């Protein structure tokens, strides 16, 4: 039997308390090669500090709840292994930095306020609308583009890493625009032109800088920039 490699890893976590004070706290945890970041955070919460706050639910990269900023990129904690973020073979001390997602207000520790993120999607009618542009006859390939962006789990990683959001908080962001593409590309949508006209206004599709960060951040291969 091959013995699992085990190392002590220092988790440098950016926290925010009830008084809105931000600070960095480090926790050292023994990790093996199979441990995910979410499992490590749950063990820290259970054994070291029960006040550590973060979101999680499915633990299977389906719900999108555990999005956070790990080693300078937004990732899902449940599908990111500790060994992929630090070099277990290194003789140096292993340090892993974790922060809440960017471009969103922090409520506590690793939990951000997702209401503005969802409001940008909701205000653009995220559903198929009736109208004269509906296509009645469709073939088997008609939903290929729809299916691609339908994989979005609303984790907010693309929103967090978006460079346009840093400069303009009113920008709709890659997740909302990819969601809108899902309806523009849907043959059942009856208001394609009016949708595109609305999305072409300020803070819409033309505010994308095409940096590609959202494509790299997406854990489900949605490729928001391509949808934009």
HELIX and SHEET records of a PDB file:
HELIX    1   1 UNK A   37  UNK A   47  1                                  11    
HELIX    2   2 UNK A   82  UNK A   85  1                                   4    
HELIX    3   3 UNK A  115  UNK A  122  1                                   8    
HELIX    4   4 UNK A  144  UNK A  149  1                                   6    
HELIX    5   5 UNK A  157  UNK A  161  1                                   5    
HELIX    6   6 UNK A  163  UNK A  167  1                                   5    
HELIX    7   7 UNK A  174  UNK A  184  1                                  11    
HELIX    8   8 UNK A  192  UNK A  199  1                                   8    
HELIX    9   9 UNK A  205  UNK A  207  5                                   3    
HELIX   10  10 UNK A  213  UNK A  217  1                                   5    
HELIX   11  11 UNK A  224  UNK A  227  1                                   4    
SHEET    1   A 5 UNK A  22  UNK A  32  0                                        
SHEET    2   A 5 UNK A   6  UNK A  16 -1                                        
SHEET    3   A 5 UNK A  94  UNK A  99  1                                        
SHEET    4   A 5 UNK A  67  UNK A  70 -1                                        
SHEET    5   A 5 UNK A  73  UNK A  76 -1                                        
SHEET    1   B 2 UNK A 106  UNK A 108  0                                        
SHEET    2   B 2 UNK A 111  UNK A 112 -1                                        
END                                                                             
